Amino acid sequence: MKNTRIFAAALALASAFAIASMTAFADTTVNPTGGDPFDATPKPGTANTTVEFSVDPAYTVTIPATVTLEKGAEDIYGGSGTITAESVKLAEGKEIVVTLTSASKFNMKTSAAAAYKPPYTDEGAFGKLTDKDNGGIVAKFATSTAVQNTPVTFTTDETPMYSGTYSDPVVFTISIEDIV
């Protein structure tokens, strides 16, 4: 029994010594500076650290699924849709740029075999699309918590010659670019 008490006391002392002699380590160490090495009063020291965090870019851009053109004055057909951007958070000096292209160079058709392809165009916040070969910019959106809308309007360039249902798929491309 006596050996058990001595062992328990020795274990308690060893545990207390281990706890008392523990050292905490950090990325930046501050040591006492200057003064007499035999002086028990350490001198104050300083150190720097960096506080940082990251915010990922975020946004939601919605394009119209379909734009239906309706007959207007002088048998010209037209219709509109809206491009919407929400919760836009980009790096400073950046913006969302939405461009529009058409593989047919903005010519509609009633079927794959149709020879007649009436031309049409787009008009939006940046004016009427003039480069039908390459398309153009139809919207730009800046960082904002507000909902941002830009209309996009399509019209035929001429009165259609034949009856039928005309269509053409267009491609909206969304990119992040420097504000110019």
QUIPE-V177231 format. One record per pair of residues at least 12 apart in sequence whose ideal C-beta (glycine too) atoms are under 10 Angstrom apart, sorted by the first residue. I is the first residue (numbers start at 1). J is the second residue. D is the distance in whole Angstrom. If there is no record, write none. Layout:
BEGIN
I:J:D
I:J:D
END
This chain:
BEGIN
26:47:9
26:49:9
27:47:9
27:49:8
28:46:10
28:47:4
28:48:7
28:49:6
29:45:9
29:47:8
30:42:10
30:44:9
30:45:4
30:46:7
30:47:5
31:43:10
31:45:6
31:47:10
32:44:8
32:45:6
33:45:5
33:46:9
55:89:7
55:90:10
55:91:9
56:89:8
57:88:9
57:89:6
57:90:5
57:91:7
57:94:8
57:96:10
57:143:9
57:176:7
58:86:10
58:87:6
58:88:8
58:89:5
58:90:8
58:143:10
59:85:6
59:86:7
59:87:6
59:88:4
59:89:7
59:90:7
59:96:6
59:141:7
59:143:9
59:144:10
59:148:10
59:174:8
59:176:9
60:84:8
60:85:7
60:86:5
60:87:6
60:88:8
60:147:10
61:83:7
61:84:7
61:85:5
61:86:8
61:88:9
61:96:6
61:98:7
61:139:8
61:141:7
61:148:9
61:172:8
61:174:5
62:81:10
62:82:8
62:83:7
62:84:4
62:85:8
62:86:8
62:147:10
62:149:10
63:81:7
63:82:9
63:83:6
63:84:8
63:98:8
63:100:9
63:138:9
63:139:9
63:152:8
63:170:9
63:171:10
63:172:5
63:174:8
64:79:9
64:80:8
64:81:3
64:82:6
64:83:7
64:84:9
64:151:10
64:152:7
64:154:10
64:170:10
64:172:9
65:81:8
66:79:9
66:81:8
66:167:9
67:79:5
67:80:7
67:81:4
67:82:10
67:122:9
67:152:7
67:153:8
67:154:6
67:170:9
68:80:10
68:81:9
68:154:10
68:167:10
69:108:9
69:120:8
69:153:10
69:154:6
69:155:7
69:156:7
69:166:8
69:167:10
71:156:10
71:159:10
71:160:9
72:155:8
72:156:9
74:158:10
74:159:7
75:156:9
75:158:9
75:159:4
75:160:7
76:120:10
76:155:6
76:156:6
76:157:8
76:158:8
76:159:7
76:160:9
77:108:9
77:118:9
77:120:8
77:154:8
77:155:7
77:156:5
77:158:10
77:159:9
77:160:7
77:166:8
78:120:9
78:123:9
78:153:6
78:154:7
78:155:4
78:156:7
79:120:10
79:152:10
79:153:7
79:154:6
79:155:8
80:123:9
80:124:9
80:151:5
80:152:7
80:153:4
80:154:8
80:155:10
81:124:10
81:150:10
81:151:7
81:152:5
81:153:8
81:154:8
82:139:10
82:149:5
82:150:7
82:151:6
82:152:7
83:96:10
83:98:6
83:100:9
83:124:8
83:125:9
83:138:7
83:139:5
83:141:8
83:148:9
83:149:7
83:150:5
83:151:8
83:152:6
83:172:7
83:174:9
84:139:9
84:141:9
84:147:6
84:148:7
84:149:5
84:150:8
85:98:8
85:139:8
85:140:9
85:141:4
85:142:9
85:144:8
85:146:9
85:147:8
85:148:5
85:149:8
85:150:8
85:174:9
86:141:9
86:144:9
86:145:9
86:146:8
86:147:5
86:148:8
86:149:10
87:143:10
87:144:9
87:145:7
87:146:9
87:147:9
88:141:5
88:142:7
88:143:5
88:144:5
88:145:8
88:146:9
88:147:10
88:148:7
89:143:6
89:144:9
89:145:8
90:141:9
90:142:8
90:143:5
90:144:10
90:176:6
90:177:10
90:179:10
91:143:9
91:176:8
91:178:10
92:143:8
92:179:9
93:143:10
93:177:10
93:178:6
93:179:6
94:142:9
94:143:8
94:176:5
94:177:7
94:178:6
94:179:7
95:140:5
95:141:6
95:142:5
95:143:8
95:175:10
95:176:7
95:177:6
95:178:8
95:179:5
95:180:9
96:139:8
96:140:7
96:141:4
96:142:8
96:143:9
96:148:9
96:174:6
96:175:7
96:176:6
96:177:8
97:137:6
97:138:9
97:139:8
97:140:6
97:141:8
97:173:8
97:174:8
97:175:5
97:176:8
97:177:5
97:178:10
97:179:10
97:180:10
98:124:9
98:125:10
98:137:7
98:138:5
98:139:4
98:140:7
98:141:8
98:150:8
98:152:9
98:172:6
98:173:7
98:174:5
98:175:8
99:126:10
99:134:9
99:135:6
99:136:6
99:137:5
99:138:7
99:139:9
99:171:9
99:172:7
99:173:5
99:174:8
99:175:7
100:122:6
100:124:8
100:129:7
100:135:5
100:136:7
100:137:8
100:138:5
100:139:9
100:152:7
100:154:10
100:170:6
100:171:7
100:172:6
100:173:8
101:129:10
101:131:10
101:132:9
101:133:9
101:134:7
101:135:3
101:136:8
101:170:7
101:171:5
101:172:8
101:173:7
102:120:9
102:121:10
102:122:9
102:129:9
102:132:7
102:133:10
102:135:7
102:168:6
102:169:8
102:170:5
102:171:7
103:168:8
103:169:7
103:170:9
103:171:8
104:117:7
104:119:9
104:120:10
104:132:9
104:168:5
104:169:8
104:170:9
105:117:9
105:119:8
105:131:10
105:132:5
105:133:6
105:134:9
105:135:9
105:168:9
106:118:10
106:119:6
106:120:6
106:121:6
106:122:7
106:129:7
106:131:10
106:132:5
106:133:9
106:135:8
106:154:9
106:157:8
106:168:7
106:170:8
107:119:5
107:120:8
107:132:8
107:157:9
107:166:10
107:168:7
108:120:6
108:154:10
108:156:8
108:160:8
108:164:10
108:165:10
108:166:4
108:167:6
108:168:5
109:164:9
109:165:10
109:166:7
109:167:7
109:168:7
110:160:9
110:162:7
110:163:9
110:164:4
110:165:6
110:166:6
110:167:8
111:164:8
111:165:9
111:166:10
111:167:10
114:162:8
114:164:8
114:166:9
115:162:10
116:160:8
116:161:6
116:162:6
116:164:9
116:166:9
117:166:9
117:168:8
118:156:6
118:157:7
118:158:6
118:159:8
118:160:5
118:161:7
118:162:9
118:166:7
118:168:10
119:132:7
119:156:7
119:157:4
119:158:7
119:168:10
120:132:9
120:154:6
120:155:6
120:156:5
120:157:6
120:158:9
120:166:8
120:168:7
120:170:10
121:153:9
121:154:7
121:155:6
121:156:8
121:157:6
122:135:8
122:136:8
122:138:6
122:152:6
122:153:7
122:154:6
122:155:8
122:170:8
123:138:9
123:151:9
123:152:8
123:153:5
123:154:8
123:155:7
124:136:9
124:137:8
124:138:4
124:139:7
124:150:6
124:151:6
124:152:5
124:153:7
124:154:10
125:137:9
125:138:7
125:139:6
125:140:8
125:149:10
125:150:5
125:151:7
125:152:9
126:138:7
126:139:8
126:140:8
126:150:9
128:153:9
128:155:9
129:152:10
129:154:9
132:157:10
135:170:8
135:171:8
135:172:10
135:173:8
137:173:10
137:177:10
138:150:7
138:151:9
138:152:5
138:153:10
138:170:10
138:172:7
138:173:10
139:151:9
139:152:7
139:172:9
139:174:9
140:177:9
140:179:9
140:180:10
141:174:9
142:179:8
143:179:10
152:170:9
152:172:9
154:168:9
154:170:8
END
